[in-house]
Amino acid sequence: MRTTIRLDDDLLREAKAYAAANGSSLTAVIEDALRERLARRREPPRRVTLPVFRGGGGLQPGVDLDDTASLLDLLEPDADPARR
C-alpha cells in the first residue's frame, strides 16, 4: 500500500544513509523500525528478580528503603552532610 508520511529532515537523511549502508530500501528501514516499535508494545513488562541470600532474614533493623538520607548515613557514616 502507498501512503504519505512527513518525517523530520534529519531523521529522513539518517534513515536514507542507514538504508544505503545496509543495502536496503528506505521503505524496508521504515517498515522494520515500525514493526520493532509495535512489537515492543506487545511484550510484557520486564520483571527484575533480585538474588536472595541465606541468613539475611530481610532488612536489618533501622533500615528504611524509602528514606534515602538514612540509607546514606548507614552506608557512609563519615560523609559530610553538606555534600548531600
Secondary structure, 3 states (H helix, E strand, C coil): CCCCCCCCHHHHHHHHHHHHHCCCCHHHHHHHHHHHHHHHHHCCCCCCCCCCCCCCCCCCCCCCCCCHHHHHHHHCCCCCHHHC
